[in-house]
Amino acid sequence: MQERATKQVTQSWFENQQAEASKAFGELPMVHKPGTTYIDIPEIAPLKEEQARLASTQTGGALILSLRGALERHAPLVEQHLGRLCPPGEEKLQALTISRASDGFVVIVPPRTETKVSLKVDVPAGASFQRNLIIVQQQARAELDMELSSGSEPAFLGQVTEVFVERGSDLTINEVQNLGVNTLHHFVTRARAAQESHVHWNSCTLGGKKIKGKREVVLNGRGAETRNVELVFGHGKQEMTFNYNLIHESGDTQSSLLAKSVLRDNARVFAEGLARIEPPAANSNSLVNEHALLLNRGAKCDAIPSLEIENNNVRCSHSASVTNIDPEKLFYLQSRGLSFEEARQAIALGFLGDALRVFPQRIAERTEALMRQKWEAI
């Protein structure tokens, strides 16, 4: 009887949050900044709602559950965390996902355990909405590999992911996005790192028709650290907008962002990288680097790093560059027997090389293999 009552209370809370999000979706304007990717509601509305398919494996003591399963089996823990970092009323498409998502995945890493998790999300034709939750409890170590894929049919994937890394814990996420050419993808990911914890994010975006996403890490405890490496390979008429935010709320915290894009054909990327140092965050360090290589005239990238500093006792820097492929390098490689396309591909992979070396070898090899496949298919 008590278990049934707890389940009803949790469902009521979850449904109330969905109702709040539905109200916010109806009230919030669709904000579009010039030059950024625009995913409009009429592009999503005709698509039939479907659930993304999830496959997982793990070694160690992690719990991997669907959101529905977690609501049933770990209701108090889910209620304590879900919606704390990504509330319903922030942004219209975020509100849409929260209001419509009835499933997703939940990963719980118990205290003082070490685990490796692999997740594969297969997006069907239609519209899919996911709310995801990752909780790494105190003194735990976790590495999570995640791959997103979809077919060639029209699809939309909306994702809201909240990540909690508790005191003294380490989390590394390796993400490969390999969506189909007619898939729209909107995502919001927000992580909170507690005292002496570490969050490392290695991400590669390869597919999709339109991508609009925000990834934010909040350093909420002294000694917390985050390192973020974001790679993009754009081709065809892809449109992609990324907002990367590094927020220092506590002192003695470290953050870095390295975002590198290789763009060909008529692909477009708008990337903003922000490091914000709050007043209490003395003795913090932050580094924001954004660089792009354009392989032909039709490609375009806006790389905009920025710093907001409210404490003078910090070290922060940023850099950005957008360059065209060097014709002398092309000529040299062709003189050594490479074809024009082979030379361009070699230069592109060389440009990404320093970032790929940060990835675990298995992820770097997978990323490079997918890039070569896409290149050959164009």
DAQUINOR-V35887 format. One record per run of one state. SS is the DSSP state (A for helix, B for strand, O for the rest). FROM is the first residue (numbers start at 1). TO is the last residue. Records with the same first field share a line. If there is no record, write none. Layout:
SS->FROM-TO + FROM-TO
This chain:
O->1-1 + 28-40 + 46-48 + 50-52 + 60-62 + 74-74 + 82-91 + 101-102 + 104-104 + 110-113 + 124-125 + 137-140 + 151-154 + 166-169 + 179-182 + 194-197 + 206-209 + 220-224 + 235-238 + 249-253 + 264-267 + 278-284 + 295-299 + 310-314 + 325-326 + 336-339 + 357-360 + 378-378
A->2-27 + 41-45 + 67-73 + 75-81 + 92-100 + 327-335 + 340-356 + 361-377
B->49-49 + 53-59 + 63-66 + 103-103 + 105-109 + 114-123 + 126-136 + 141-150 + 155-165 + 170-178 + 183-193 + 198-205 + 210-219 + 225-234 + 239-248 + 254-263 + 268-277 + 285-294 + 300-309 + 315-324
